[in-house]
Amino acid sequence: MKSAIYTGEVFHQRYRPRAHKLRYKVFQCLFDLDEIDALSAKSRLFSRNRFNLFSFFDRDFGDRSGVPLRPQIEALMRQAGQEPDGGAIRLLTMPRMLGHVFNPLSVWFCHRRDGALSTIIYEVTNTFKERHSYVIPVDGPQDGTIKQACDKCFYVSPFMDIDMRYDFTVDVPGDRTKVIVEGSDANGPLIMAAFAGARREMTDGEWVRQFVRHPLLTLKVVAGIHVEALWLFLKRVGVRRHVAVSGDGVSIVAPQMAAAE
């Protein structure tokens, strides 16, 4: 199976106007959509669409309607000019733990039947439970790190303007994975957030280990966001007012070359 648990760290850094860093240990999961039912059937600790120690609820992702995720993601691929052919669709994200989860960023890896990567979708959710997905086709060689970019068009933090650019650096999940998001404005680099992790098999034994190590994972993620916000507020970083949006948003970005190392 391609589905796996990735144990590692999240790292946040702000460069200006007041420097700030935050690092904490987490784990994320790579879920192959075609494997989730089998994973649920063989596990006593992981379930799909029902409560368990760990669970995957379809309504936590995509348009949050709870309808099958593959057709949703394939529809986004078509909007980006990428015709799906039944290839694997995998999601790097955090599962529910005891019914709770908050994912600031979930990353969809959309493959062709031959295994080549067709499209990456960056699904961003803010603390107001609003969501925006950046859909970026992958073009060119894929034997190294993939670099992509897009304009930011969604409120994420009271300490960042909307008028920014995101640069993504992604190591497609294998023995290890890494996702780096760098945010820049007209004055240059402003923030960086990253997750890096090592692969572990998705077994009940591993689920137990992750629960023991991270019994309050969702609380840790949410607390980390608010602690960082408090530090930035105390450092007198300017605050931007949140303006509510109606419905989830999608940005279709032009195909970008994969940068081989």
Secondary structure, DSSP 4 states (H G I P E B T S, - for coil): ---EEEEEEEEEEE-SSS-EEEEEEEEEEEEETTTHHHHHHH-SSEEESS-SSEEE-GGGSTTSS-S-HHHHHHHHHHHTT----S--EEEEEPPEETTB---SEEEEEEE-TTS-EEEEEEEEE-TTS-EEEEEEEEES--SS-EEEEEEE-S---TTS-SSEEEEEEEE-SSSEEEEEEEEEETTEEEEEEEEEEEEE---HHHHHHHHHH-TTHHHHHHHHHHHHHHHHHHTT---------SS-EEEE---EE----
